[in-house]
Amino acid sequence: MPIRGKREVTSYCDWMSQLPPQLHNIPLFNLAIPGSHDSMSYDLDINSSIIEPNGLKRLSKIYCIREIVRRWATTQEETITNQLDAGVRYFDLRVARKPNDTDPTRLYFYHGLYTRTDVETVLRVMNDWAEKHPKEILILALSNFKGFDKNNEDKLHSHLISFIKTLFGAKLRERVSHREIIPTLKRCWDKGTNVIVSYDHPAQQHFELWSKIPYYYSNSMDTTKVEMEIRRVLETARPFQCFFVCGLNLTLPSNVKILLYILRFCDNFANVVQRSLPRLLRWVKQQGRKTPMNIVGSDLVTRDDFVSTIVNLNTLKNVKA
């Protein structure tokens, strides 16, 4: 249905509540939602050991190597609160446990290095924000779970899931089990449920937690390949009645070609993304008119009108009910 008499979003801090009434009753799977890739990478700890890539782990004691890893692993530059205030609603949260941590259940996020801030502290910040913005739906995708070995895996998962359920409580939107409860903005508002947690571990499924949300990306530094892969997904393989992410993010090579990037001592990943993001957003505007997008993930989500571009897709396109 075409969106007529549309209202203009004036504050991306509360953009969902400002969408036209026609969009309040469509599935959240059919809304265009801004998301951040490796959401906690702004918080990487230069003093932590290297967690990836595997080939550099043994060089963790060398400061300049850790600095190179941080420069090329930092995909976001603003805090979680600032990302939320900017309008980001999907968060890619990769969880890890530090070896030999004195606290047996303390967890961190990671991307190349561990973060300085632990998981529970960050989730509390997100819960506080959700409390103050009850009409904004947050989608938290927890994944990877590095360092969860056979000896502590069950205990760590049980502790983290229990913490999530206790912290968010009645705000948690249960996963879809039949068509009648497919989430919409209005259904979430009516029930007071504005937090969706995706937990990517098949052995740890609870009705309060959603399973893995598919994340499609090109695994390339070439923007043309990024566009081609997302177009392929949208035109031939879009999931039906579930959340899915189109990742605009660039990906460093996993082979020796990575040296072409990390040996540029006056460059970093943020600069590379900054050079490519405007083109990708122009493509998103064009493609979004043809094929509906759901979550769109990106690096540097607070730059280059990323959030406004994705949010505006909701009123530029024909939305399927």
Disulfide bonds with the S-S distance in Angstrom:
none
